[in-house]
Amino acid sequence: MLEPRVISFGCRLNAYEAEAMRRLGAEAGLSDAVVVNTCAVTSEAVRQARQAVRRERRLNPNAKVIVTGCAAQIDPSAFAKMEEVDAVLGNQEKMQLQDWRSIADGDEQVRVNDIMSVRETANHLIDGYGDKSRAFLQIQNGCDHRCTFCIIPFGRGNSRSVPQQTVLAQARRLVEAGHRELVLTGVDITSYGADLPTPSTLGALVGAILDGVPELFRLRLSSIDGAEIDDVLFERITGDHRLAPHLHLSLQAGDDMVLKRMKRRHNRAQAIQFCQSVREKRPEVAFGADIIAGFPTETEEMFQKSLDLVDQAGLQYLHVFPYSSREGTPAARMPQIPRKIVKDRAERLRDKGRTALWQFLDRQIGRDEIVVLESGGRARLGNFAQVNISLRRGEAGALSRVKFVSRSGDALVGDPL
């Protein structure tokens, strides 16, 4: 069965949903279609999505071009007006077979509902991904928080969790299909379980997966909020070697006033203390973080605290966002920083992050570790470091012990033992 081609922007949740959409589109008979799965986290992400739509129409003049994702959910009319677009699907509709069939049958071509009315997450049992080393597993969607810079709740709706038994069934299915590593993904995964009929927590779910799927080599968490870490999850992070020693934190800034204006739920000291507490019990852990440069009202002194946070919290992987004003968010009404300063601060933050990453990778040289091979002779360590293996042995998904002999740019170079 031929599947439509899906181009995904943005988060790991979009990557999971792309896999489901390929199957839904194929079942609906939309094999000759291109699906652009958009992101709305920044204005630049929306611009890139529109650019991709135009490019795909130019390259595939006879294909049906379907736009979905967060940008399409938030502003469906903007995409519907594009002459290159044949149909627009909302974030709920893109996971429902009947909506794909309606598009295929030529029915109403803009199918976008009120995302805030959605109370459940449409979960699809996925047999696997192209590369058998790693698979994404959705456990949650939406967000109940209202950070002043963020438009995503209006694209994803309120937080809703996938029931634990459904998650476990999907985990077993993916492991049986040959995946060695699973990545738990969602919009705000640390809020997992609060909305279920019998409330639960992310820690309880992680424990259930690790205990209930013993064949799983490694479980990894996607972006988490340190302010929402429960005690059970902390114990699993620090004490279970099958949970990857890599945490990507939603920090966003290093200055307390900026964090307050962002409406975040932690302060600078709490972020640093969390990293120290984890590292004390599990020294090999590596930390990544999302940080915004040039948030409205940010002074040079405030920005310097974000730079200093890299060292003080011990961060290795930075995901830097130049602040992007999104209409409809409170931050868009705050005094804005000139774009030149925003871009300059983002570049300085990236430079800081690059130096921290290189220093971290250099400390790995001489170590060896069992890795999960990926296609193209690559691998990701538990601490998320990328390794390029000099003498490839084994297929994607196989386990191999590798010694790290040098660093090349942002990756290690390894020799199989």
C-alpha positions in Angstrom: 0.0 0.0 0.0 1.6 3.3 -1.2 1.8 6.0 1.5 1.7 9.8 1.1 4.9 11.6 1.7 5.0 13.6 4.9 7.3 16.6 5.6 7.4 17.3 9.3 8.6 20.5 11.0 9.2 21.0 14.7 8.9 18.7 17.7 9.3 14.9 18.2 5.6 14.6 18.6 5.2 15.7 15.0 7.6 12.9 14.0 5.4 10.4 15.8 2.3 11.8 14.2 3.9 11.8 10.7 4.3 8.0 11.0 0.6 7.6 11.8 -0.5 10.0 9.0 1.4 8.0 6.4 -0.7 5.0 7.3 -4.0 6.9 7.6 -3.4 8.7 4.3 -2.6 5.4 2.6 -5.7 3.7 4.0 -7.8 6.6 2.7 -6.3 6.2 -0.8 -4.2 9.3 -0.7 -1.0 7.8 -2.0 -0.3 10.6 -4.5 -0.2 13.3 -1.8 2.3 15.5 0.0 1.5 16.3 3.6 3.2 19.3 5.2 3.0 18.9 9.0 3.7 22.4 10.3 5.1 23.9 13.5 4.0 27.2 15.0 6.6 27.7 17.8 8.2 30.7 16.0 7.3 32.9 13.1 10.3 31.5 11.3 8.8 28.0 11.6 5.6 29.2 10.0 7.5 30.9 7.2 9.5 27.7 6.5 6.2 25.7 6.3 4.7 28.1 3.8 7.9 27.9 1.8 7.8 24.1 1.8 4.2 24.2 0.5 5.2 26.3 -2.4 8.2 24.2 -3.2 6.2 20.9 -3.1 3.6 22.3 -5.4 6.3 23.4 -7.9 8.0 20.0 -7.7 4.9 17.9 -7.6 2.3 19.7 -9.7 -0.2 16.8 -9.9 0.0 15.8 -6.2 -2.6 16.7 -3.6 -1.0 19.1 -1.1 -2.4 18.8 2.4 -1.3 21.1 5.2 -1.7 20.2 8.9 0.0 20.7 12.2 0.1 23.5 14.7 0.4 26.4 12.3 -2.6 25.1 10.3 -4.6 24.6 13.5 -4.0 28.1 14.7 -4.5 29.9 11.4 -6.2 27.5 8.9 -7.6 30.3 6.7 -4.1 31.6 5.9 -3.1 28.2 4.5 -6.5 27.6 2.8 -6.0 30.8 0.9 -2.7 29.6 -0.6 -3.3 28.6 -4.2 -0.8 25.7 -3.8 -2.9 24.1 -1.0 -5.6 21.5 -1.7 -6.7 20.8 1.9 -6.2 21.8 5.5 -6.5 19.4 8.5 -6.5 20.4 12.2 -4.3 18.6 14.8 -7.2 16.4 15.9 -8.5 15.7 12.4 -5.1 14.6 11.1 -5.2 11.6 13.4 -8.7 10.5 12.3 -9.3 8.2 9.3 -12.7 9.6 8.5 -11.2 13.0 7.9 -8.6 11.6 5.6 -11.3 9.8 3.7 -13.3 13.0 3.4 -10.3 14.7 1.9 -9.8 11.9 -0.6 -13.5 12.0 -1.5 -13.3 15.7 -2.3 -15.6 16.7 0.6 -15.0 19.9 2.7 -11.3 20.6 2.3 -10.8 22.6 5.4 -11.4 20.4 8.4 -10.3 22.1 11.6 -12.2 22.0 14.9 -11.9 23.9 18.2 -8.8 22.2 19.7 -9.8 23.3 23.2 -12.9 21.1 23.0 -10.7 17.9 22.6 -10.7 15.8 25.7 -8.8 12.7 24.5 -5.6 12.0 22.6 -6.0 9.9 19.4 -3.4 7.2 19.9 -2.4 4.9 17.0 -0.5 1.7 17.3 2.5 2.1 15.1 4.4 -1.0 14.0 7.7 0.8 13.6 9.9 3.5 12.0 12.3 3.3 9.1 15.4 3.2 11.4 15.0 0.4 13.9 17.3 1.9 16.5 14.8 4.4 18.0 11.1 5.0 18.0 9.0 7.8 19.4 6.1 6.9 21.7 3.4 9.5 22.3 2.1 9.5 25.9 0.5 13.0 26.1 -0.7 15.9 24.0 -1.6 19.6 24.8 -0.6 21.9 27.6 -2.5 23.4 30.5 0.2 26.1 31.2 0.1 29.5 29.6 3.7 30.8 29.2 3.5 34.3 28.0 5.6 33.7 24.8 4.0 30.4 23.7 1.3 29.9 21.1 1.4 26.1 21.2 -1.6 25.5 23.6 -3.8 27.1 20.9 -2.4 24.6 18.4 -2.5 21.5 20.7 -5.3 22.2 23.2 -5.3 21.4 26.9 -3.2 18.5 28.4 -4.6 15.0 27.9 -2.8 11.8 28.6 -2.8 8.4 26.8 -3.9 5.7 29.2 -1.1 3.6 30.7 -2.2 0.3 29.3 -2.4 1.8 25.8 1.2 3.2 26.2 2.4 -0.2 27.4 0.8 -2.0 24.5 2.5 0.4 22.1 5.8 0.0 23.8 5.7 -3.8 23.6 4.6 -3.5 19.9 7.6 -1.3 19.0 10.1 -3.4 20.9 8.8 -6.6 19.2 9.3 -4.8 15.9 13.0 -4.5 16.7 13.3 -1.0 18.3 16.0 -0.9 21.0 15.2 2.6 22.3 11.9 4.3 22.9 11.6 8.1 23.3 8.5 9.2 25.4 7.1 12.3 23.7 4.3 14.8 24.0 3.9 18.5 24.5 4.3 18.6 28.3 5.1 15.0 29.3 5.8 15.8 32.9 2.1 16.7 33.3 1.3 13.1 32.4 -1.6 11.4 34.2 -3.3 14.2 36.0 -6.3 14.1 33.7 -6.8 10.3 33.7 -9.9 8.8 35.5 -7.4 7.4 38.0 -4.7 10.1 38.2 -1.2 9.0 37.7 2.3 10.5 37.1 5.1 10.3 34.6 7.2 8.5 37.2 4.6 5.8 37.6 4.4 5.4 33.8 8.2 5.2 33.4 8.3 2.6 36.1 5.6 0.6 34.4 7.4 0.6 31.0 10.8 -0.3 32.5 9.3 -3.1 34.6 6.7 -4.2 32.1 8.9 -4.3 29.0 12.2 -5.9 30.2 13.4 -6.5 26.6 13.7 -2.7 26.1 17.3 -1.7 26.0 16.8 2.0 26.7 14.0 4.4 27.5 14.6 8.1 26.9 12.6 11.2 27.9 12.0 14.1 25.5 11.8 17.6 26.9 10.7 17.8 30.5 9.8 20.5 33.0 12.0 20.3 36.1 9.3 22.0 38.2 7.0 19.0 37.6 9.4 16.1 38.4 7.7 13.7 40.9 9.7 11.7 43.5 9.2 8.4 41.7 10.5 9.8 38.5 13.5 11.3 40.2 14.4 7.9 41.7 14.1 6.3 38.3 16.2 9.0 36.6 19.0 8.7 39.2 18.8 4.9 39.9 17.8 3.0 36.7 20.5 2.5 34.1 17.9 1.7 31.4 16.6 5.2 31.6 18.9 7.3 29.4 21.3 9.6 31.4 20.2 12.6 29.4 17.5 15.2 30.4 16.4 18.0 28.1 15.0 20.7 30.3 12.5 23.5 29.4 14.5 26.3 31.1 13.9 29.2 28.7 16.0 31.8 30.6 18.5 32.2 33.4 17.2 35.5 34.9 14.5 35.4 37.6 12.7 38.5 36.3 12.6 37.2 32.8 11.3 33.8 34.0 8.6 35.6 36.0 7.6 37.6 32.9 7.5 34.4 30.9 5.2 32.9 33.6 7.5 30.0 34.1 7.1 27.8 37.2 10.8 27.7 38.4 13.5 30.2 39.2 17.2 30.2 38.5 18.3 28.7 41.8 15.8 25.8 41.4 17.0 25.0 37.9 20.6 24.8 39.1 19.7 22.8 42.2 17.8 20.3 40.2 20.8 19.7 37.9 23.1 19.4 40.8 20.8 17.0 42.7 20.5 14.6 39.7 24.3 14.8 39.0 25.2 14.0 42.6 23.3 10.7 42.3 24.1 10.0 38.7 27.3 11.7 37.6 27.2 10.6 34.0 24.0 12.4 33.3 24.0 15.1 30.6 21.6 18.0 30.3 20.1 19.9 27.4 17.9 22.9 27.6 15.7 25.2 25.6 16.7 28.8 26.1 15.1 31.9 24.5 17.4 34.8 23.6 16.1 38.4 23.4 12.8 37.9 25.3 10.9 41.3 25.6 12.4 43.6 28.3 15.6 41.4 28.6 18.6 43.6 29.4 22.2 42.7 28.7 22.6 41.9 32.4 19.6 39.6 32.3 20.9 37.9 29.2 24.3 37.4 30.8 22.6 35.3 33.5 21.4 32.9 30.7 24.9 32.6 29.4 26.2 32.0 33.0 23.5 29.3 33.5 25.2 27.1 31.0 28.2 26.7 33.3 26.4 26.9 36.6 23.8 24.2 35.7 26.3 22.2 33.7 24.4 22.2 30.4 25.8 20.3 27.3 23.1 20.6 24.7 21.5 24.0 24.0 18.4 24.5 21.8 18.5 28.2 21.3 15.4 30.2 20.1 15.8 33.8 19.1 12.6 35.3 20.6 9.8 35.4 18.0 6.7 37.5 18.7 3.5 35.5 18.2 0.3 37.5 17.8 -2.2 36.6 20.6 0.4 36.0 23.3 1.0 38.3 26.3 4.7 38.7 25.4 3.8 40.2 22.1 2.4 43.2 23.9 5.6 43.7 26.0 8.4 46.1 25.0 10.3 44.3 22.2 14.1 44.0 21.8 15.5 45.1 18.4 15.9 42.2 16.1 19.6 42.8 15.6 20.2 42.5 19.4 18.0 39.3 19.5 20.0 37.7 16.7 23.3 38.7 18.3 22.3 37.3 21.7 21.1 34.0 20.1 24.5 33.6 18.3 26.4 34.3 21.5 24.3 31.7 23.3 24.9 29.2 20.5 28.6 29.8 20.7 28.5 29.2 24.5 26.6 26.0 23.9 29.0 24.8 21.2 32.0 25.3 23.5 30.2 23.4 26.3 29.3 20.5 24.0 32.9 20.2 22.6 34.3 20.2 26.2 31.8 17.5 27.1 32.6 15.3 24.1 36.3 15.7 24.7 35.8 14.2 28.1 34.2 11.1 26.5 37.4 10.2 24.5 38.9 7.0 25.8 35.6 5.6 27.1 33.7 2.7 25.6 30.0 1.9 25.7 27.5 -0.4 24.2 25.6 1.6 21.6 22.5 1.1 19.4 23.6 1.3 15.8 21.7 3.6 13.5 21.7 3.8 9.7 24.8 5.2 8.1 27.2 4.0 10.7 26.0 6.4 13.4 24.9 6.0 17.0 23.5 8.0 19.9 24.9 7.3 23.4 22.7 7.3 26.4 24.0 10.8 27.2 22.8 11.8 23.7 26.3 12.3 22.2 26.4 11.4 18.5 29.1 8.9 17.5 30.3 8.3 13.9 31.7 4.7 13.8 34.8 4.4 11.7 34.4 0.7 10.8 30.7 -0.1 10.5 29.7 -3.5 11.8 26.1 -4.6 12.0 22.8 -3.3 10.8 20.7 -0.5 12.3 19.2 -1.6 15.6 22.1 -3.9 16.5 24.1 -3.5 19.7 27.8 -2.9 19.4 30.5 -1.9 21.9 32.4 1.1 20.7 35.5 3.0 22.0 35.5 6.7 21.5 38.9 7.7 20.0 38.4 11.4 18.9 36.0 14.2 18.3 35.1 15.6 14.9 33.0 18.8 15.2 29.9 18.1 17.2 30.3 14.3 17.2 32.6 11.6 18.6 34.5 9.2 16.4 34.3 5.6 17.6 36.0 2.3 16.8 34.0 -1.0 17.4 35.6 -3.3 19.9 
